[in-house]
Amino acid sequence: LAIVRLWERRSGACLALLQQHACDMHALALSHDGTRLAAVGKDHRARQMLALWDISAADAPVPAVELVDAKVTLHHVRRLAFVPPAGGAAE
């Protein structure tokens, strides 16, 4: 089972376990504002899957992480990156 763990930097506490993929996690990307996390790995049928989580409330008093979307792809994705918003910071 491929698991992504989110950690609180100062305390070292684990904030969340993200378990969408079955195996072979091989790419992660964090959005520029730190609110989204994308990951590529294999699903339970060994198909490549891209998953996207909203992690904006992961360090809230009651931590919350939401799976935004998960899609199987026929393309072999080796790297992930978020494109910065036009003009710099998001409005």
Disulfide bonds with the S-S distance in Angstrom:
none
